Amino acid sequence: MTLLAATFYKGIPRWDFGLDNPNKAATILACLLVVLLGSSLQSAKTGQTCFRTLRRCGRWCYGALAATAGFALVHTFSRGGLVAFLAGALILLVGSWKGPHKFQRWLPILLVALLMAGTATWMGFAGRMARSTPSADASVGNRFVVWRNVPSMMVDAPGGWGLGASGDAFMGWYQPLERHERYRTLVNSHFTWLVELGWTGRLFYVCGFAFLFTLGIVRLRTRGDPLPLAIWTCFATAAFFSSVAEEWSVWVIPLVMTVPMFKTFACEATPRMRVMAGAAALLAGCLLLGSIAVVGTMCRPAAAPPIQRSYDGMRLVVGKGAPSAWAVCDPAVLGGPAFGRLLRGFVQTPEGQGKAYAFVDDLASVPDDVRHLVLCGQAANVRTDALARLAALTDVRVLAPNRPNDWLAARAKMPYLRVFCGEFAPSCPEDDVDGLTVVPGTADYLPDWPRLAFTP
């Protein structure tokens, strides 16, 4: 395990502790720092005289450990991690404000804060934080470009885009065409999972987080302990600014802090408090998701075309109205999982605008009354008589099939069928045959596939 990351900020290595991403390391450090500061505050509580010296030593030991964690946090150069720590520390300090020996309690924390501020200024991290605006920092600006499409992505896919597919869905159907950044996630754990899950999963996710916060509030009111609430605030904030929650190790401290919350909720809270906690979590989840649905419906970004993805994920319609053509997809032929970029460029041309196009994963999902059908790559690995049930067909395009000769032979019964093969594709016929179009300079991937598939 290496201490330094492969990423740098102005030539200075960002520490990641072998977690692949400095933001994940920063999340763990931020939570650990909140725990240490909370322990330092609790060690300053009054007690028997014989324990005062021990408590004082404990307070400074926790302070020293917190200083070490704070120093490491600054070296990650993670703005999200620092903001998460500040959010958790704010909850911790507000919940711990009342208590004896205030100056002695806060002194270790003040020293940790001064150390972190001095280190951040010396290393340039403070300057990075100061320049964290969409116009001055490309990383921040890119996040806003992604996040503003999240409500529309959720509304367009009521059943979700599928686990692990949020980055491809954004690049394919929502990313402005003049931008070419690549995304695996939506650079936000909450948004990533809300987009990938369906509405049922979204409700459980949002209400689950809200319920954890209500448990933290119950713990604070019942026991005067703000630490569990502070930790979950820290963790949730870190997960908002980056996709850090996919790393199992960042969950360890929050889950440990969940134990005292559930214990208090189960054993010490009144029945009224339990009912109110559950109702508040459900209400908060419904209000938040309802607001997202309204925004996603009423405030779509101009670059996003109308999209309707079926609940089971088997059908996707781009454009308004009934589809003028149906395509059975093979992403390898269309340019990969983000193939929607090419289609969005096509629908902005005179040839493609004003129409709707449907994409499905298998031929069985195509309705019987389809007139214009497109089979792509592996999707064409079916018997030609599989089209017999589609009696209304008037136009069939087969793009980059593995067995083009079989489809060319089927033109005897379907003269409206056309086959398109890349010049360098292994399966491309060598002879010029009626109904065959050889696309020069290509192999299985046909860069101009929307025009080949949909232009009359």
Secondary structure, 3 states (H helix, E strand, C coil): CCCEEEEEECCEEEECCCCCCHHHHHHHHHHHHHHHHHHHHHCCCCCCHHHHHHHHHHHHHHHHHHHHHHHHHHHCCCHHHHHHHHHHHHHHHHHCCCCCCHHHHHHHHHHHHHHHHHHHHHHCHHHHHHCCCCCCCHHHHHHHHHHCCHHHHHHHCCCCCCCCCHHHHHHHHCCCCCCCCCCCCCCCHHHHHHHHCCHHHHHHHHHHHHHHHHHHHHHHHHHCCCHHHHHHHHHHHHHHHCCCCCCHHHHHHHHHHHHHHHHHHHHCCCHHHHHHHHHHHHHHHHHHHHHHHHHHHHCCCCCCCCEEECCCCCEEEECCCCCCEEEECCHHHHCCCCCHHHHHHHCCCCCCCCCCEEEECCHHHCCCCCCEEEEEHHHHCCCHHHHCCCCCCCEEEEECCCCHHHHHHHHHCCCCEEEEEECCCCCCCCCCCCCEEEECCCCCCCCCHHHHHHCC
